[in-house]
């Protein structure tokens, strides 16, 4: 790949945090990066039609990005740096695996 590993991971982290913030802001009741009430998949039971539709479309992406760590943070008011560090380390590991797989696919196509 033409992009460096560090740049790929940083871009992935910024994109994941932006996705988390935007989806929680649009679908949730508050504008926040991480929901306070432990509702990690906002909008799923919403009576508003567009929120329910958007949450259904985004649900598979949120399962991969947030799903594995959401049971760990059921505390109503966790320390914010803990959440950010936990998700950043999880997403960084995911980005490294994705970078490795993409580099293997691209090198096979060149041969």
N, C-alpha and C positions, 0 to 999 in steps of 0.2 A: 504494500500500500504506500501511497505517496505521502500520507499524513503520519506524523510521528505518534508513537504510543501515548506520550504525555498529553499532546494536544487533543488526541481522540478522547482520552479519559476526561479531560477537563471540559471538552465540548459536551460529552455525554452527561456529566454531572450538572452542568449549567442547564442543559435541556431537560433533564429529569426534574430538577428543582422548579424550573419554570412551568413544566407540565403539571406538577403537583400543585403549585400555587394557583395557576389559572383554573384548573379543574375544580379545586376546592372553593375558589372564589365564585365561580359561576354556578356551581351546583349546591354549595353549602349555604348555611344561613349566615355565616360570617366570612369576611375576607381574611383568610389566614393561610399560612403555609401548611401547618399541621392542625387538624381539627381539635378543639378542646374537649368535646364530649365523647371522643373515641369513635366517631362516625367516619371510618376510613373510606367508605364508599358512599359519598353523599349523593342524593338525588335518586337513589334506587326505589324508594317508596314514595316519591313525590307525586302529589295529585296534579301538578302542572305537567302538561303533556310534553313540552319540549325538554324539560329537565329529565323526565323519565326516559325519553328517547336518547338524549345525549349520554346519560349515565349508562344506558344499555350498550351503546357503541363503545364507550371508553372503558367499560368493565373489564374486558380481557387485558388491556394494557395496565390498568390499575392492579389487577391480580398479580401480574409479573413484577411491577415496580414496588408495590406496597404490601401485597398479600403476605409474604413470608415474615415480615417484621411487625405487622399490625397486632398480633396477639401479645407481643412483648410489651406494648405500650398502652395498657388499659388503665393506667394511672390517670386520674382526671387532670392533674397538673404536674407533668414531668418537667424536669429541667430542660430548657430548650437546647443547650449544647449537646446533651445526650442524644436527643432525637436526630439532630443534624449530623452528628458524628456517626451514629449507627447507620443512618440511611446513606450517608456519603461513602462509608466503607463498603456497604452492600452494593451500591451502585457502581463503585469503582471496580470491585471484583467482577461484577456483571459486564462492565465495559471492557475489562481486560480479556475476558473469555470471548466476548463478541469480536474484539479486535483480532484475536488469535484465529478464530474461525473464518472471519472475512479475509484475513491475509492468506490463509490456506486455500480458500476458494479462488481468490484472485491469482495466486501463483499457479494453480492447476490450469486455469484458463489460458495462461501465457504459454504453457508448454505445448 
